[in-house]
Amino acid sequence: MYCPFCQAEDTKVVDSRLVADGSQTRRRRSCEVCQSRFTTFETADLALPRVIKNNGERQPFNGSKLKRGMLRALEKRPLSTEEIDTAFGKILREIRTSGVREIKSYAVGEIMMKVLKDIDQVA
């Protein structure tokens, strides 16, 4: 890993921890050259299924589009960023573990609503 401050290749991991839902690893790193410290987050790069829209069009899964929809649904709800991120992680995990290569957009919506209902009945 390159140091973001001096671009040196010599960095070492000082501390590693799992993030809340266990899908990410948080690593504190230290640069051997400039002694700066920084944090990295590591996640597995797993393929998500393609989404079949209502008109039959197939698109690659777009996590940022799903997150925007979640944020819109939770805009005026008293939830922390951490709770929203945890819910988003649950949604992605359920979609990944479904084992399908393609998923209909309404099925993604149903998964999202199920997870949101668990954390906030009104959302």
Backbone as JSON Lines, residues from 0, in Angstrom:
{"i":0,"aa":"M","n":[0.85,-1.18,0.0],"ca":[0.0,0.0,0.0],"c":[0.89,1.23,0.0]}
{"i":1,"aa":"Y","n":[0.6,2.16,-0.88],"ca":[1.36,3.41,-0.96],"c":[0.89,4.38,0.12]}
{"i":2,"aa":"C","n":[1.82,5.14,0.65],"ca":[1.48,6.19,1.62],"c":[0.79,7.32,0.87]}
{"i":3,"aa":"P","n":[-0.39,7.79,1.34],"ca":[-1.08,8.87,0.64],"c":[-0.39,10.23,0.82]}
{"i":4,"aa":"F","n":[0.56,10.31,1.74],"ca":[1.24,11.58,2.0],"c":[2.54,11.73,1.21]}
{"i":5,"aa":"C","n":[3.36,10.67,1.19],"ca":[4.66,10.78,0.5],"c":[4.81,9.77,-0.64]}
{"i":6,"aa":"Q","n":[3.81,8.95,-0.89],"ca":[3.78,7.94,-1.95],"c":[4.83,6.84,-1.8]}
{"i":7,"aa":"A","n":[5.4,6.7,-0.63],"ca":[6.35,5.62,-0.39],"c":[5.61,4.28,-0.35]}
{"i":8,"aa":"E","n":[6.29,3.22,-0.76],"ca":[5.69,1.88,-0.75],"c":[5.79,1.21,0.62]}
{"i":9,"aa":"D","n":[6.63,1.74,1.48],"ca":[6.91,1.09,2.76],"c":[5.92,1.52,3.84]}
{"i":10,"aa":"T","n":[4.8,0.83,3.9],"ca":[3.84,1.08,4.99],"c":[3.64,-0.23,5.73]}
{"i":11,"aa":"K","n":[3.29,-0.12,7.0],"ca":[3.01,-1.34,7.74],"c":[1.69,-1.19,8.48]}
{"i":12,"aa":"V","n":[1.04,-2.31,8.71],"ca":[-0.24,-2.34,9.42],"c":[0.05,-2.29,10.91]}
{"i":13,"aa":"V","n":[-0.57,-1.32,11.6],"ca":[-0.38,-1.14,13.03],"c":[-1.51,-1.84,13.79]}
{"i":14,"aa":"D","n":[-2.74,-1.78,13.23],"ca":[-3.9,-2.34,13.91],"c":[-4.94,-2.76,12.87]}
{"i":15,"aa":"S","n":[-5.59,-3.9,13.08],"ca":[-6.67,-4.37,12.2],"c":[-7.87,-4.73,13.04]}
{"i":16,"aa":"R","n":[-9.05,-4.33,12.57],"ca":[-10.3,-4.66,13.26],"c":[-11.42,-4.86,12.25]}
{"i":17,"aa":"L","n":[-12.38,-5.69,12.63],"ca":[-13.58,-5.84,11.8],"c":[-14.49,-4.65,12.07]}
{"i":18,"aa":"V","n":[-15.13,-4.16,11.02],"ca":[-16.11,-3.09,11.16],"c":[-17.43,-3.73,11.56]}
{"i":19,"aa":"A","n":[-18.33,-2.96,12.13],"ca":[-19.6,-3.38,12.75],"c":[-20.21,-4.68,12.23]}
{"i":20,"aa":"D","n":[-20.53,-4.76,10.94],"ca":[-21.24,-5.94,10.45],"c":[-20.32,-7.06,9.98]}
{"i":21,"aa":"G","n":[-19.02,-6.87,10.08],"ca":[-18.07,-7.92,9.72],"c":[-17.76,-8.02,8.25]}
{"i":22,"aa":"S","n":[-18.26,-7.1,7.43],"ca":[-18.02,-7.18,6.0],"c":[-16.8,-6.37,5.57]}
{"i":23,"aa":"Q","n":[-16.22,-5.61,6.49],"ca":[-15.06,-4.79,6.18],"c":[-14.01,-4.97,7.27]}
{"i":24,"aa":"T","n":[-12.77,-4.74,6.88],"ca":[-11.67,-4.73,7.83],"c":[-11.08,-3.33,7.83]}
{"i":25,"aa":"R","n":[-10.99,-2.75,9.01],"ca":[-10.4,-1.42,9.17],"c":[-8.94,-1.62,9.57]}
{"i":26,"aa":"R","n":[-8.03,-0.99,8.83],"ca":[-6.61,-1.13,9.15],"c":[-5.99,0.24,9.38]}
{"i":27,"aa":"R","n":[-5.27,0.37,10.5],"ca":[-4.46,1.56,10.76],"c":[-3.08,1.24,10.22]}
{"i":28,"aa":"R","n":[-2.56,2.13,9.41],"ca":[-1.26,1.92,8.79],"c":[-0.32,3.06,9.15]}
{"i":29,"aa":"S","n":[0.95,2.75,9.11],"ca":[1.98,3.74,9.39],"c":[3.01,3.69,8.27]}
{"i":30,"aa":"C","n":[3.42,4.87,7.81],"ca":[4.43,4.96,6.75],"c":[5.81,4.85,7.4]}
{"i":31,"aa":"E","n":[6.62,3.97,6.85],"ca":[7.98,3.77,7.36],"c":[8.88,4.96,7.02]}
{"i":32,"aa":"V","n":[8.54,5.71,5.97],"ca":[9.39,6.81,5.51],"c":[9.06,8.12,6.23]}
{"i":33,"aa":"C","n":[7.78,8.56,6.15],"ca":[7.43,9.87,6.73],"c":[6.75,9.77,8.1]}
{"i":34,"aa":"Q","n":[6.52,8.55,8.57],"ca":[5.92,8.29,9.89],"c":[4.45,8.71,10.01]}
{"i":35,"aa":"S","n":[3.8,9.06,8.9],"ca":[2.38,9.44,8.94],"c":[1.54,8.19,9.16]}
{"i":36,"aa":"R","n":[0.37,8.4,9.76],"ca":[-0.58,7.31,9.97],"c":[-1.84,7.58,9.16]}
{"i":37,"aa":"F","n":[-2.45,6.52,8.67],"ca":[-3.69,6.64,7.92],"c":[-4.5,5.37,8.08]}
{"i":38,"aa":"T","n":[-5.77,5.45,7.73],"ca":[-6.7,4.32,7.87],"c":[-7.15,3.86,6.5]}
{"i":39,"aa":"T","n":[-7.21,2.54,6.34],"ca":[-7.77,1.97,5.12],"c":[-8.9,1.02,5.49]}
{"i":40,"aa":"F","n":[-9.83,0.82,4.57],"ca":[-10.92,-0.12,4.75],"c":[-10.84,-1.15,3.63]}
{"i":41,"aa":"E","n":[-10.9,-2.41,4.01],"ca":[-10.77,-3.49,3.04],"c":[-12.08,-4.27,2.98]}
{"i":42,"aa":"T","n":[-12.58,-4.48,1.77],"ca":[-13.79,-5.28,1.58],"c":[-13.54,-6.29,0.47]}
{"i":43,"aa":"A","n":[-14.25,-7.38,0.53],"ca":[-14.17,-8.37,-0.53],"c":[-14.89,-7.83,-1.76]}
{"i":44,"aa":"D","n":[-14.31,-8.01,-2.91],"ca":[-14.91,-7.54,-4.15],"c":[-15.7,-8.69,-4.78]}
{"i":45,"aa":"L","n":[-16.93,-8.83,-4.34],"ca":[-17.78,-9.91,-4.84],"c":[-18.73,-9.37,-5.9]}
{"i":46,"aa":"A","n":[-18.96,-10.17,-6.9],"ca":[-19.83,-9.75,-7.99],"c":[-21.29,-9.72,-7.52]}
{"i":47,"aa":"L","n":[-21.96,-8.65,-7.86],"ca":[-23.38,-8.53,-7.58],"c":[-24.15,-8.86,-8.85]}
{"i":48,"aa":"P","n":[-25.37,-9.37,-8.71],"ca":[-26.14,-9.73,-9.9],"c":[-26.55,-8.51,-10.72]}
{"i":49,"aa":"R","n":[-26.85,-8.74,-11.98],"ca":[-27.39,-7.67,-12.83],"c":[-28.84,-7.44,-12.44]}
{"i":50,"aa":"V","n":[-29.3,-6.22,-12.61],"ca":[-30.67,-5.85,-12.25],"c":[-31.52,-5.8,-13.51]}
{"i":51,"aa":"I","n":[-32.68,-6.47,-13.44],"ca":[-33.64,-6.43,-14.55],"c":[-34.69,-5.39,-14.19]}
{"i":52,"aa":"K","n":[-34.71,-4.31,-14.96],"ca":[-35.66,-3.23,-14.69],"c":[-37.05,-3.63,-15.17]}
{"i":53,"aa":"N","n":[-38.06,-2.83,-14.8],"ca":[-39.44,-3.12,-15.17],"c":[-39.66,-3.2,-16.68]}
{"i":54,"aa":"N","n":[-38.88,-2.43,-17.43],"ca":[-39.04,-2.44,-18.89],"c":[-38.23,-3.56,-19.56]}
{"i":55,"aa":"G","n":[-37.6,-4.43,-18.75],"ca":[-36.85,-5.56,-19.28],"c":[-35.37,-5.28,-19.5]}
{"i":56,"aa":"E","n":[-34.99,-4.01,-19.38],"ca":[-33.58,-3.64,-19.57],"c":[-32.73,-4.23,-18.43]}
{"i":57,"aa":"R","n":[-31.55,-4.69,-18.78],"ca":[-30.63,-5.25,-17.78],"c":[-29.49,-4.27,-17.55]}
{"i":58,"aa":"Q","n":[-29.21,-4.0,-16.27],"ca":[-28.14,-3.06,-15.9],"c":[-27.27,-3.67,-14.83]}
{"i":59,"aa":"P","n":[-26.0,-3.25,-14.77],"ca":[-25.17,-3.7,-13.65],"c":[-25.74,-3.14,-12.35]}
{"i":60,"aa":"F","n":[-25.59,-3.88,-11.27],"ca":[-26.07,-3.41,-9.98],"c":[-25.36,-2.11,-9.63]}
{"i":61,"aa":"N","n":[-26.12,-1.11,-9.16],"ca":[-25.57,0.19,-8.81],"c":[-25.84,0.46,-7.34]}
{"i":62,"aa":"G","n":[-24.85,0.21,-6.5],"ca":[-25.0,0.39,-5.06],"c":[-25.28,1.82,-4.66]}
{"i":63,"aa":"S","n":[-24.69,2.79,-5.38],"ca":[-24.91,4.18,-5.01],"c":[-26.36,4.6,-5.29]}
{"i":64,"aa":"K","n":[-26.96,4.04,-6.33],"ca":[-28.36,4.33,-6.63],"c":[-29.27,3.78,-5.52]}
{"i":65,"aa":"L","n":[-28.96,2.58,-5.05],"ca":[-29.72,1.98,-3.96],"c":[-29.55,2.8,-2.67]}
{"i":66,"aa":"K","n":[-28.32,3.23,-2.41],"ca":[-28.05,4.02,-1.2],"c":[-28.8,5.36,-1.25]}
{"i":67,"aa":"R","n":[-28.84,6.01,-2.42],"ca":[-29.6,7.26,-2.57],"c":[-31.07,7.04,-2.25]}
{"i":68,"aa":"G","n":[-31.62,5.93,-2.74],"ca":[-33.02,5.62,-2.46],"c":[-33.26,5.4,-0.97]}
{"i":69,"aa":"M","n":[-32.32,4.73,-0.34],"ca":[-32.43,4.51,1.12],"c":[-32.39,5.84,1.86]}
{"i":70,"aa":"L","n":[-31.44,6.68,1.49],"ca":[-31.31,7.98,2.16],"c":[-32.56,8.83,1.97]}
{"i":71,"aa":"R","n":[-33.16,8.74,0.79],"ca":[-34.4,9.48,0.53],"c":[-35.52,8.96,1.43]}
{"i":72,"aa":"A","n":[-35.59,7.63,1.58],"ca":[-36.65,7.03,2.41],"c":[-36.45,7.35,3.89]}
{"i":73,"aa":"L","n":[-35.19,7.55,4.29],"ca":[-34.88,7.76,5.71],"c":[-34.55,9.22,6.03]}
{"i":74,"aa":"E","n":[-34.8,10.11,5.09],"ca":[-34.42,11.51,5.2],"c":[-34.83,12.16,6.52]}
{"i":75,"aa":"K","n":[-36.05,11.97,6.92],"ca":[-36.55,12.65,8.13],"c":[-36.7,11.72,9.31]}
{"i":76,"aa":"R","n":[-36.04,10.58,9.25],"ca":[-36.11,9.6,10.33],"c":[-34.91,9.76,11.25]}
{"i":77,"aa":"P","n":[-35.09,9.49,12.54],"ca":[-34.01,9.68,13.52],"c":[-33.04,8.49,13.57]}
{"i":78,"aa":"L","n":[-32.34,8.25,12.47],"ca":[-31.38,7.14,12.42],"c":[-29.98,7.68,12.21]}
{"i":79,"aa":"S","n":[-29.01,7.03,12.84],"ca":[-27.62,7.46,12.69],"c":[-27.06,6.95,11.37]}
{"i":80,"aa":"T","n":[-25.97,7.55,10.96],"ca":[-25.28,7.13,9.74],"c":[-24.84,5.68,9.87]}
{"i":81,"aa":"E","n":[-24.4,5.3,11.06],"ca":[-23.94,3.92,11.28],"c":[-25.09,2.93,11.09]}
{"i":82,"aa":"E","n":[-26.28,3.28,11.59],"ca":[-27.45,2.39,11.43],"c":[-27.81,2.24,9.94]}
{"i":83,"aa":"I","n":[-27.73,3.34,9.21],"ca":[-28.04,3.31,7.78],"c":[-27.0,2.47,7.04]}
{"i":84,"aa":"D","n":[-25.72,2.66,7.37],"ca":[-24.66,1.88,6.73],"c":[-24.79,0.39,7.04]}
{"i":85,"aa":"T","n":[-25.18,0.06,8.27],"ca":[-25.38,-1.34,8.65],"c":[-26.53,-1.94,7.85]}
{"i":86,"aa":"A","n":[-27.62,-1.19,7.71],"ca":[-28.77,-1.66,6.93],"c":[-28.38,-1.86,5.47]}
{"i":87,"aa":"F","n":[-27.61,-0.92,4.93],"ca":[-27.14,-1.03,3.54],"c":[-26.29,-2.29,3.37]}
{"i":88,"aa":"G","n":[-25.44,-2.56,4.33],"ca":[-24.61,-3.77,4.3],"c":[-25.45,-5.03,4.32]}
{"i":89,"aa":"K","n":[-26.53,-5.02,5.12],"ca":[-27.43,-6.19,5.18],"c":[-28.1,-6.42,3.84]}
{"i":90,"aa":"I","n":[-28.52,-5.33,3.2],"ca":[-29.18,-5.44,1.9],"c":[-28.22,-6.03,0.87]}
{"i":91,"aa":"L","n":[-26.99,-5.5,0.82],"ca":[-26.0,-6.02,-0.13],"c":[-25.68,-7.48,0.14]}
{"i":92,"aa":"R","n":[-25.56,-7.84,1.42],"ca":[-25.25,-9.22,1.78],"c":[-26.37,-10.16,1.34]}
{"i":93,"aa":"E","n":[-27.62,-9.73,1.54],"ca":[-28.74,-10.58,1.14],"c":[-28.8,-10.74,-0.38]}
{"i":94,"aa":"I","n":[-28.5,-9.68,-1.12],"ca":[-28.49,-9.76,-2.58],"c":[-27.36,-10.68,-3.04]}
{"i":95,"aa":"R","n":[-26.16,-10.52,-2.45],"ca":[-25.02,-11.36,-2.83],"c":[-25.27,-12.83,-2.54]}
{"i":96,"aa":"T","n":[-25.83,-13.11,-1.37],"ca":[-26.0,-14.5,-0.95],"c":[-27.21,-15.16,-1.61]}
{"i":97,"aa":"S","n":[-27.98,-14.4,-2.37],"ca":[-29.13,-15.0,-3.05],"c":[-28.68,-16.01,-4.1]}
{"i":98,"aa":"G","n":[-27.46,-15.84,-4.59],"ca":[-26.9,-16.8,-5.55],"c":[-27.41,-16.66,-6.97]}
{"i":99,"aa":"V","n":[-28.15,-15.6,-7.25],"ca":[-28.69,-15.42,-8.6],"c":[-27.76,-14.53,-9.42]}
{"i":100,"aa":"R","n":[-27.8,-14.72,-10.73],"ca":[-26.97,-13.9,-11.63],"c":[-27.71,-12.63,-12.02]}
{"i":101,"aa":"E","n":[-29.04,-12.69,-11.98],"ca":[-29.88,-11.53,-12.31],"c":[-30.99,-11.45,-11.27]}
{"i":102,"aa":"I","n":[-31.38,-10.22,-10.93],"ca":[-32.43,-10.01,-9.95],"c":[-33.34,-8.9,-10.46]}
{"i":103,"aa":"K","n":[-34.64,-9.06,-10.28],"ca":[-35.58,-8.05,-10.74],"c":[-35.53,-6.85,-9.79]}
{"i":104,"aa":"S","n":[-35.74,-5.66,-10.34],"ca":[-35.63,-4.44,-9.54],"c":[-36.63,-4.42,-8.4]}
{"i":105,"aa":"Y","n":[-37.82,-4.97,-8.61],"ca":[-38.79,-4.98,-7.52],"c":[-38.34,-5.9,-6.39]}
{"i":106,"aa":"A","n":[-37.58,-6.96,-6.72],"ca":[-37.05,-7.85,-5.67],"c":[-36.01,-7.11,-4.83]}
{"i":107,"aa":"V","n":[-35.2,-6.27,-5.46],"ca":[-34.24,-5.44,-4.71],"c":[-35.02,-4.5,-3.78]}
{"i":108,"aa":"G","n":[-36.09,-3.92,-4.29],"ca":[-36.93,-3.03,-3.47],"c":[-37.55,-3.75,-2.29]}
{"i":109,"aa":"E","n":[-38.0,-4.98,-2.51],"ca":[-38.59,-5.76,-1.42],"c":[-37.56,-6.08,-0.34]}
{"i":110,"aa":"I","n":[-36.34,-6.42,-0.77],"ca":[-35.27,-6.7,0.19],"c":[-34.98,-5.44,1.0]}
{"i":111,"aa":"M","n":[-34.89,-4.29,0.31],"ca":[-34.62,-3.03,0.99],"c":[-35.73,-2.72,1.99]}
{"i":112,"aa":"M","n":[-36.98,-2.88,1.6],"ca":[-38.09,-2.56,2.5],"c":[-38.11,-3.49,3.71]}
{"i":113,"aa":"K","n":[-37.78,-4.76,3.51],"ca":[-37.73,-5.71,4.63],"c":[-36.68,-5.29,5.66]}
{"i":114,"aa":"V","n":[-35.5,-4.92,5.18],"ca":[-34.42,-4.5,6.08],"c":[-34.78,-3.19,6.76]}
{"i":115,"aa":"L","n":[-35.33,-2.24,6.01],"ca":[-35.7,-0.94,6.59],"c":[-36.81,-1.1,7.63]}
{"i":116,"aa":"K","n":[-37.74,-2.01,7.38],"ca":[-38.82,-2.24,8.33],"c":[-38.29,-2.75,9.67]}
{"i":117,"aa":"D","n":[-37.19,-3.52,9.62],"ca":[-36.57,-4.03,10.84],"c":[-35.96,-2.92,11.69]}
{"i":118,"aa":"I","n":[-35.49,-1.84,11.05],"ca":[-34.86,-0.77,11.83],"c":[-35.79,0.41,12.09]}
{"i":119,"aa":"D","n":[-36.81,0.61,11.24],"ca":[-37.72,1.73,11.42],"c":[-39.04,1.43,10.73]}
{"i":120,"aa":"Q","n":[-40.1,1.27,11.51],"ca":[-41.4,0.89,10.96],"c":[-41.97,1.93,9.99]}
{"i":121,"aa":"V","n":[-41.71,3.2,10.23],"ca":[-42.28,4.27,9.41],"c":[-41.6,4.37,8.05]}
{"i":122,"aa":"A","n":[-40.28,4.16,8.04],"ca":[-39.52,4.3,6.8],"c":[-40.06,3.39,5.72]}
